[in-house]
Each structure stands twice: as structure tokens, then as C-alpha cells.
Amino acid sequence: MITQPHHVPERLALLSNSAADPFLTEGLLIGEEVHSGIDLVKVVEPLPEDDARWGVEQIRSLVDDVMFAFDEERTRADAWLAPRLHATLRLTRQEAADRRLWNHLALAVAPDYVVWRHLSEPSRRVAAARFQGPADRQCFSRLWWAAELFRNGPDYGSVEVACGNQDLIHTVLRNDLIDHRPTAQTLVRLLQNGKVTTGREVNGLSVAINAAGATLIYDILAPDEPRDPARLRDWIEEAQTAPPVSRHVLPEGPDEDPAPEESVTALTDYFTELFETAPVRGRKSEA
């Protein structure tokens, strides 16, 4: 298994897909050889030096700690790392949508984590999309976006639940409806109360939600309150002096109001009914 590059940059930068391609070698994808890091520095676009958010020390420390703590159960690392990555790397959604940032994090700062987390047992190879891919596939962006979409105001507890189910984050992150906060919290609640448990059930419910969403506007059934952008800006500004996140308790996100409880309750009842007729593969034979 590879280790971190010999040269890890002190700050995050932007790495385009074309500039990243030469570093996605077969040796890296099979976890046997990592670049030195020196040549990669020459092809990145630097970020503003007066912004403390781009320092990599705290992110690199999180990566080292999660690999040590979850080496025997690597899929559990997602639920631990997602809220802490989000609270450490305080971004606007526009910033988080820039794939170049995630390319750099995966290839320059923590390629060893990408291999550690995503080296597939059958093929003994990491999919290139884990380093350089869409938001729902790339190793770090998927965790940041899962935390952003599933957090309930400042509370990351729902992120832990969501990221503890690989089928949920893999399936739902590709669904535009997840940006509706009551929908996200309802999915977490269905996991918590045991209504939905297996990967097949998650996939079946997702299909049913999408189908119903074509004819039903969830904002009417379960309205949400608009977010106050000033609270997010304040939280991002606090990154300049924020201490490292705790390893033992969950951090706190932006001081935003949670999703309206009455909306989550209404959707929980509605989705429970949907799930009764959802196309869950194998359900009839099991019955």
C-alpha cells in the first residue's frame, strides 16, 4: 500500500483534469506507486494566500487519524470523516462545485487515503473517478456534499446516519430532490426507525421518490424555510481562527435553523406509504 507523497503541499490549490491525468498512473491505481509530489506543484493554480481555509495541515491530520482508527472497517470511515471534513474545509457550494479543488486534495494531499478507502478487493484497483470524477464518486467531494446535504442546520448527527449507509449516499447524491432539506432528513429518519435498512430497500425507495416527485412538488407537501446566507458567510469567516475539529464529538456546522419538524413528519408518513409499494428487488420472493 502506498504512503503519502514525499512532498505534500502546505496549501490546497486547483488542479485541472488535463493537468491531473499524467499523475493517474497504473501504479497509483493499483496502490503500488505514488508520485513524489514535486512535479505536481508545477501544474496547479494557487489559491489566495490570505485565506486560512486552504491550509492542508488539518485535513492531512484528519486523514491520518481516520486511517488509523478504521483500518479494520474502512467503510465506517465515511461517517466519521464526512462531518469533520465539512467543518474543516468551510466552502460555499460554488467553491465546492469546482472539481479542480477535489482533484488537488485527492492527488496532491492524500492519494494514500483514496487508495486505502477505495482499493477494490475483486480487481485490486481504484477507479480513476475516486481521484478525478463527479461529485457523487470522487473520494472527498462525495463526503463533503453528503455532509452539506444531510446536515440539519448545525447538527451533523444526521450526516453520520446517512454516511453509515453506502447505498444511501451512492444513490441519493445523484438525486436533485436531496437538496430539499425535509427530504434529506426524512430519509435519515426512515433509516433510524428501521423502516428502510437494506441497500435494495434504499434503492427501491429512491425510485419511488423520484417517480412521485414527477407529479408531486415536495415543497408544497413539506415546505422548507429559506436559509439565511449571512449565517453561512459568518461560519466561513470563522475558519480563519477555528481550532481543529474534535476527534471524539461531532463538530458544529453553520448556525442555521434546522429543517421544519412538521415538514419532516409529513414526509415521513408519505414516504412510508410510498415504500409499501416501492419496487424492492426480491421483496415478493422473500414474502
VOPA-523535 format. One record per residue: residue number from 0; chain; x negated, y, z of N, C-alpha, C in turn. Coordinates in steps of 0.1 Angstrom, whole numbers. Each point is the difference from the previous one (the first is absolute). Last residue first. Layout:
N
  marse  roro    n.X    n.Y    n.Z   ca.X   ca.Y   ca.Z    c.X    c.Y    c.Z
    NUM     A      X      Y      Z      X      Y      Z      X      Y      Z
...
***
This chain:
287
  marse  roro    n.X    n.Y    n.Z   ca.X   ca.Y   ca.Z    c.X    c.Y    c.Z
    286     A    412   -126      7     13     -1      7      6    -14     -2
    285     A    -39     11    -22     -3     -1     14     13     -2      8
    284     A      2      8    -46     -5    -14      2     -3     -2     15
    283     A     14     43    -14     10     -9     -1     -4    -14      3
    282     A    -32     35      0      9      1     11     11    -10     -1
    281     A    -38     10    -31      0    -12      9     10      1     11
    280     A    -13     45    -22     -3    -12     -6     -1    -11     11
    279     A     31     44      0    -12     -5      7     -3    -14     -5
    278     A     32     43    -12     -5    -11     -7    -13     -6      6
    277     A     42     26     27    -13      3     -8     -5    -13     -6
    276     A     40      9     30      1     -5    -14    -12      3     -9
    275     A      1     11     46      8    -12      1      1     -6    -14
    274     A    -21     43      8     -9    -12      1      8    -13      0
    273     A     22     42      0     -6     -2    -13     -8    -13      1
    272     A     18     16     40     11     -6     -9     -6     -3    -13
    271     A    -28     21     29      3    -13      6     10     -7     -9
    270     A    -10     45     -9    -10    -10     -5      2    -14      5
    269     A     28     34     17      2     -1    -14    -10    -11     -6
    268     A     -4     13     45     12     -7     -2      2     -3    -15
    267     A    -36     27     11     -2    -14      5     12     -8     -1
    266     A      3     45    -12     -7     -8    -10     -3    -14      5
    265     A     19     31     30     10     -2    -11     -7     -9    -11
    264     A    -27     14     37     11    -10      4      9     -3    -12
    263     A    -32     33     -7     -6    -13      1     10    -11      4
    262     A     14     45      1     -2     -5    -14     -6    -13     -1
    261     A      6     21     42     13     -4     -6     -1     -5    -14
    260     A    -39     18     23      4    -14      4     13     -4     -6
    259     A    -36     34    -23     13      0      8      4    -14      4
    258     A    -52     10     -8     12     -2     -8     12      0      8
    257     A    -39     27     22      2    -14     -6     12      0     -9
    256     A    -31     44      8     12     -7      5      1    -14     -6
    255     A    -49     23      4     12      2     -8     12     -8      7
    254     A    -53     11      6     11      2      9     13      3     -7
    253     A    -42    -32    -18      5     14      0     12      1      9
    252     A    -26    -41     14      0      6    -13      5     14      2
    251     A    -27    -34     36     13      7     -3     -2      7    -14
    250     A    -24    -48     20     -1     15     -1     14      6     -2
    249     A     -8    -48     26      3      6    -13     -2     15      1
    248     A    -29    -33     31     14      5     -1      2      7    -13
    247     A    -42    -21      8      9     -7      9     14      4      0
    246     A    -39     20    -22      1    -13     -5     10     -9      7
    245     A     -1     56    -10     -2    -11     10      0    -13     -7
    244     A    -17     45    -26     13     -7      4     -4    -11     10
    243     A    -31     44     -5      3    -13     -6     12     -6      5
    242     A      1     52      5    -10    -10      4      3    -13     -8
    241     A     10     52    -18      6    -12      6    -11    -11      4
    240     A     -3     46    -23     -5     -2     14      5    -13      6
    239     A     11     13    -45    -13      6      1     -6     -2     14
    238     A     44    -13    -13    -10    -10     -3    -14      6      2
    237     A     42     24      3     -6     -5     12    -11    -10     -2
    236     A     26     18    -36    -10     10      5     -7     -5     13
    235     A     36    -26    -18    -12     -1     -9    -11     10      5
    234     A     41      2     21     -6    -13      4    -13     -1     -9
    233     A     28     37     -9     -7      1     13     -8    -12      4
    232     A     27     -1    -39    -12      8     -2     -8      2     13
    231     A     41    -23      1    -10     -8     -6    -13      8     -2
    230     A     37     22     17     -5    -10     10    -11     -9     -6
    229     A     23     32    -28     -9      6      9     -6     -9     10
    228     A     35    -12    -31    -14     -1     -5    -10      6      9
    227     A     48    -24     10     -6     14      2    -14     -1     -5
    226     A     42    -33    -16    -12      2      8     -4     15      0
    225     A     52    -19     -7    -12      4     -7    -12      2     10
    224     A     39    -36     10     -2     14      2    -13      4     -8
    223     A     37    -40    -12    -12      3      7     -2     15      1
    222     A     43    -39    -10     -7     13     -2    -12      1      9
    221     A     31    -40    -18     -9      2     11     -8     13     -2
    220     A     35    -11    -31      3    -10     11     -8      3     13
    219     A    -10     26    -38     14      3      4      4     -9     12
    218     A    -42     -6    -21      0     13      7     13      4      5
    217     A     -7    -38    -28     -3     -3     15      0     13      8
    216     A     26    -14    -46    -10     10      4     -2     -1     15
    215     A     19    -37    -38      2      7     12    -11      9      4
    214     A      0    -28    -39     14      5      0      3      8     13
    213     A    -43    -19     -9      4      4    -14     14      6      0
    212     A    -19    -21     39     -5     14     -2      4      5    -13
    211     A      7    -46     10     10      9      6     -3     15     -2
    210     A    -32    -32    -14     12     -1     -8     11      9      5
    209     A    -40     -3     24     -2      7    -13     13      0     -8
    208     A     -1    -24     40      0     14      3     -2      8    -13
    207     A     -2    -47     -2     14      4      3      0     15      2
    206     A    -42    -20     -6      8      0    -13     14      5      3
    205     A    -27     -5     37     -5     11     -8      7      1    -13
    204     A      8    -36     29      7     12      5     -5     12     -9
    203     A    -20    -41     -9     14     -1     -3      7     13      4
    202     A    -45     -6     12      1      2    -14     15      1     -4
    201     A     -9    -11     45     -4     14     -3      2      3    -15
    200     A      6    -44     13     11      8      5     -3     15     -3
    199     A    -33    -31     -9     11     -2     -9     11      9      3
    198     A    -37     -2     29     -3      7    -12     11     -1    -10
    197     A     14     -6     51     -9     -6     -9     -2      9    -12
    196     A     29     15     36    -12     -5      5    -10     -5    -11
    195     A     49     29     16     -8     -4    -12    -14     -4      6
    194     A     33      8     32      9     -2    -12     -8     -4    -12
    193     A    -18     13     45      0    -14     -5     10     -3    -11
    192     A    -13     42     25     11     -7      5      2    -14     -5
    191     A    -36     29    -15      0     -1     14     11     -8      6
    190     A     -1      9    -47    -11     -9      4      0     -2     15
    189     A     30     31    -16      4    -13     -4    -11    -11      3
    188     A    -10     46      7     10     -5     10      5    -14     -4
    187     A    -28     22    -31     -8     -3     12     10     -6     11
    186     A     20     17    -38     -8    -12     -4     -8     -5     12
    185     A     22     41      4     10    -11      1     -7    -13     -4
    184     A    -24     41     -3      2     -5     14     10    -11      2
    183     A     -8     18    -44    -13     -6      6      2     -5     14
    182     A     36     24    -20     -2    -13     -6    -12     -7      5
    181     A      8     44     14      9     -9      7     -1    -14     -7
    180     A    -26     35    -20     -5     -4     13     10    -10      7
    179     A    -12      7    -51     12      4      8     -2     -6     14
    178     A    -30    -11    -34     -3     14      3     12      6      8
    177     A      1    -43    -20     -7     -1     13     -3     14      5
    176     A     20    -11    -43      9      2     11     -7      1     13
    175     A    -22    -10    -42      2     14      3      9      2     12
    174     A    -32    -43     -9     14      4     -1      1     15      4
    173     A    -40    -28      3      3      2    -14     14      6     -3
    172     A    -16    -15     43     -7     12     -4      2      4    -14
    171     A     19    -40     20      7     12      2     -7     13     -5
    170     A    -18    -46     -2     12      2     -8      5     14      1
    169     A    -38    -13     26     -3     -2    -14     12      3     -9
    168     A      4      3     47     -8     11     -6     -3     -2    -14
    167     A     25    -34     21      7     13      1     -9     11     -6
    166     A    -18    -44      5     10      1    -11      7     13      0
    165     A    -31    -10     34     -6      3    -12     10      1    -12
    164     A      4     10     53      6     -9     -9     -5      4    -14
    163     A    -14     24     38     -1    -14      4      7    -10     -9
    162     A      2     48     -5    -12     -6     -5     -4    -14      5
    161     A     40     23     15      0     -1    -14    -12     -7     -6
    160     A      2     10     47      9    -10     -4      0     -3    -15
    159     A    -26     36     16     -6    -13      5     10    -12     -4
    158     A     15     44     -7    -10     -4    -10     -7    -13      4
    157     A     32     20     29      6     -6    -12    -10     -4    -11
    156     A    -15     24     38      4    -13      4      7     -8    -12
    155     A    -19     47      4     -5    -10    -10      4    -14      4
    154     A     18     54      8     -1    -13      6     -4    -10    -11
    153     A     11     48     -4    -14     -2      5     -2    -15      4
    152     A     39      4    -32     -5     13      6    -15     -3      4
    151     A     12    -40    -13     13      7      3     -3     13      8
    150     A    -27    -34    -40      0      7     13     13      6      3
    149     A    -10    -22    -42      7     -8     11     -1      7     14
    148     A    -21     17    -41     14     -2     -3      8     -7     11
    147     A    -47     10      3      7     13     -3     15     -3     -2
    146     A    -30    -37      6      2      8     13      8     13     -3
    145     A    -10    -26    -37      9     -8      9      2      8     13
    144     A    -31     17    -30     13      3     -4     10     -8      8
    143     A    -46     -7      9      4     14      3     14      2     -4
    142     A    -17    -42    -11      2      2     15      4     14      3
    141     A    -10    -10    -45     12     -7      4      3      1     15
    140     A    -40     18    -18     11      8     -3     13     -7      4
    139     A    -42    -23      4      3     10     10     12      9     -3
    138     A    -12    -37    -30     -2     -5     14      4     11     10
    137     A     24     -4    -48    -14      4      5     -1     -1     15
    136     A     42     -8    -23     -9    -11     -1    -14      4      6
    135     A     39     29     -4      5    -11      7     -9    -12      0
    134     A    -10     42    -24      2      2     14      4    -12      8
    133     A    -27     -8    -46     12      8      4      1      0     16
    132     A    -50     -9    -16     13     -4     -5     12      9      4
    131     A    -53    -15     10      4     10     -9     13     -4     -7
    130     A    -19    -27     35     -9     11      0      5     12     -8
    129     A     25    -39      1     -2      3     14    -10     11      2
    128     A     10    -18    -43      9     10      4      0      3     15
    127     A    -26    -35    -21     -6     13     -2      9     11      5
    126     A      1    -49     21      5      7    -11     -5     14     -1
    125     A    -27    -41     22      8     11      4      6      6    -13
    124     A    -17    -52     12     -3     12     -8     10     11      5
    123     A     -1    -50      7    -12      5      6     -4     13     -8
    122     A     40    -29     -6     -9      4    -10    -14      4      5
    121     A     35    -16     30      0     -9    -11    -11      4    -11
    120     A      5     28     40     -6    -14      2      1     -9    -12
    119     A     -6     55      2     11    -10     -1     -6    -14      1
    118     A    -13     51     18     -6    -11     -7     10    -12      0
    117     A      6     44     23      8     -5    -12     -7    -11     -8
    116     A    -17     23     42     15     -1      1      7     -7    -11
    115     A    -48      7      1      4     -7     12     15     -2      1
    114     A    -17     27    -35     -4    -14     -2      5     -9     12
    113     A      5     46      4      8     -4    -11     -2    -15     -2
    112     A    -29     21     30     14     -2      6      9     -5    -11
    111     A    -43     12    -13     -1    -12      8     14     -3      6
    110     A     -8     41    -24      3    -12     -9      0    -13      8
    109     A      0     51     14      3    -12      7      3    -12    -10
    108     A    -17     46    -12      0      0     15      1    -14      6
    107     A      0      9    -49    -12      7      6     -1     -2     15
    106     A     37    -19    -26    -13     -4     -7    -12      6      7
    105     A     46      9     16     -2    -15     -2    -14     -4     -5
    104     A     12     47      5      1     -7     13     -3    -15     -1
    103     A      4     25    -40    -12      3      7     -1     -7     14
    102     A     40     -3    -26    -12     -7     -7    -12      2      8
    101     A     37     24     14      0    -14      4    -11     -9     -7
    100     A      6     45    -13     -4      0     14     -1    -14      5
     99     A     16      8    -43    -14      2      1     -5     -1     14
     98     A     47      0    -13     -7    -13      1    -15      1      1
     97     A     41     33     15    -12      0     -9     -8    -13      2
     96     A     40     12     25      3     -5    -13    -12      0     -9
     95     A     -1     19     44      0    -15      1      3     -6    -14
     94     A      2     47      5    -14     -5      2      0    -15     -1
     93     A     42     19      0     -7      3    -12    -14     -4      0
     92     A     26     -4     39      3    -10    -10     -6      3    -13
     91     A    -25     17     43     13      3     -6      3    -11    -10
     90     A    -33    -10     42      2      5    -14     14      5     -3
     89     A    -38    -20     39     12      8     -1      1      7    -13
     88     A    -26    -41     24     -1      7    -13     13      7     -2
     87     A     -2    -22     40    -14      5     -1     -1      8    -13
     86     A     41    -21     10     -3     10     10    -14      6      0
     85     A     12    -36    -29      9     11     -3     -3     12     10
     84     A    -22    -41      8     -5      6    -12      8     13     -4
     83     A     16    -26     35    -13      6      4     -6      7    -12
     82     A     39    -27     -6      3     13      8    -12      8      3
     81     A     -8    -42    -23      9     10     -8      3     12      8
     80     A    -25    -40     18     -7     11     -7      9     11     -6
     79     A     18    -39     23     -9      7      9     -6     12     -7
     78     A     26    -30    -24      9      6     10     -8      9      9
     77     A    -23    -27    -32      8     11     -7      8      8     11
     76     A    -26    -40     10     -8     13      0      9     11     -5
     75     A     12    -47      1      5      8     11     -7     14      1
     74     A    -13    -35    -31     13      7     -5      5      9     11
     73     A    -38    -28      8     -3     13     -7     13      7     -5
     72     A    -19    -34     37     14      2     -5      0     13     -8
     71     A    -40    -15     20      6    -13     -1     14      1     -6
     70     A    -27     39      8     -7     -9     -9      6    -13     -2
     69     A     10     44     25     10     -9     -7     -7    -10     -9
     68     A    -24     34     28     12     -5      8      8    -10     -6
     67     A    -38     20    -22     -4     -7     11     12     -6      8
     66     A      7     28    -37     -6    -12     -5     -4     -9     12
     65     A     17     43      9     10     -9     -4     -5    -13     -5
     64     A    -31     34     13      8     -5     11     10    -10     -4
     63     A    -25     23    -33     -8     -9      7      7     -7     12
     62     A     22     34    -24     -1    -12     -9     -9    -10      8
     61     A      6     42     20     12     -8      0     -1    -13     -8
     60     A    -36     31     -2      1     -6     13     13     -9      2
     59     A     -6     26    -39    -10    -11      0      1     -8     13
     58     A     25     39     -3      6    -10     -8     -9    -12      0
     57     A    -16     38     22     11     -6      7      7    -11     -8
     56     A    -36     24    -21     -4     -7     12     11     -7      8
     55     A      0     30    -41      3    -15     -1     -3     -7     13
     54     A     16     53    -17    -10     -8      6      3    -15      1
     53     A     29     37    -16     -7     -8    -10    -12     -8      6
     52     A     29     33     23      8    -13     -3     -8     -9     -9
     51     A    -13     46     15     -5    -12      8      7    -13     -4
     50     A    -11     45    -29     12     -7      5     -5    -13      7
     49     A    -27     33    -25      4      6     13     13     -7      5
     48     A    -23    -12    -42     -8     -3     12      5      6     13
     47     A     27    -17    -47     -5     12      8     -7     -4     13
     46     A     -3    -36    -38     11      7      6     -5     11      8
     45     A    -24    -27    -45      1      3     14     13      7      4
     44     A    -11    -36    -39      4     14      1      1      3     15
     43     A    -31    -40    -25     12      4      7      2     15     -1
     42     A    -37    -29    -16     11      0     -9     13      5      7
     41     A    -45     -9     20     -2      9    -11     12      2     -9
     40     A     -3    -30     38      1     14      5     -1     10    -12
     39     A     -5    -47     -6     13      4      1      2     15      4
     38     A    -42    -24     -1      4      4    -13     14      6      0
     37     A    -18    -17     41     -7     11     -5      5      5    -13
     36     A     15    -40     24      7     12      3     -7     13     -5
     35     A     -7    -51     -5     -8      7     10      7     13      5
     34     A     28    -43    -19     -9     10     -5     -7      7     12
     33     A     16    -51      4      6     13      0    -11     10     -5
     32     A     13    -57      0     -9     11     -2      6     13      0
     31     A     24    -42      8    -14     -4      2    -10     11     -2
     30     A     51     -5     -6     -5      2     14    -14     -4      2
     29     A     30      2    -40     -1    -13      6     -7      1     14
     28     A      5     39    -26     14     -6      1      0    -14      6
     27     A    -41     24     -7      8      6     10     13     -7      1
     26     A    -29    -14    -34     -6     -3     13      8      6     12
     25     A     12     10    -45      4    -14      4     -5     -3     13
     24     A      6     52     -8     -8    -11     -6      6    -14      4
     23     A     10     53      1      9    -12      2     -6    -12     -6
     22     A    -19     44     -5     -3     -6     13      9    -12      4
     21     A      4     26    -41    -13     -7      0     -3     -6     14
     20     A     41     27     -6      0    -13     -7    -14     -7      1
     19     A     13     45     17      0    -11      9     -3    -13     -7
     18     A      5     41    -24    -12      0      8     -2    -12      9
     17     A     40      7    -24    -10     -3    -10    -14     -1      7
     16     A     39     12     26      0    -14     -4    -12     -3    -10
     15     A     -8     40     35     10     -3    -11     -1    -15     -3
     14     A    -10     27     46     -6     -9     -9     10     -5    -11
     13     A    -10     39     43     10     -5    -10     -8     -8    -10
     12     A    -11      6     55     -1      8    -13     10     -6     -9
     11     A    -18      0     57      8     -5    -12     -2      9    -12
     10     A    -39     -3     37     13      6     -3      7     -7    -11
      9     A    -43    -13     16      5      6     12     14      5     -1
      8     A    -22    -43    -28      1     14      1      5      5     13
      7     A    -28    -45     -8     14      4      2      0     15      1
      6     A    -37    -39    -16      2     14      1     15      2      1
      5     A    -13    -44     -2    -12      6      7      2     15      3
      4     A     45    -30     -5    -12      5     -9    -11      5      9
      3     A     31    -36     23      2     13     -5    -12      4     -9
      2     A      6    -51      2      0     10     11      3     13     -7
      1     A     14    -53    -17     -8     12     -1      1      9     13
      0     A      3    -55     -4      9     12      0     -9     12      0
***
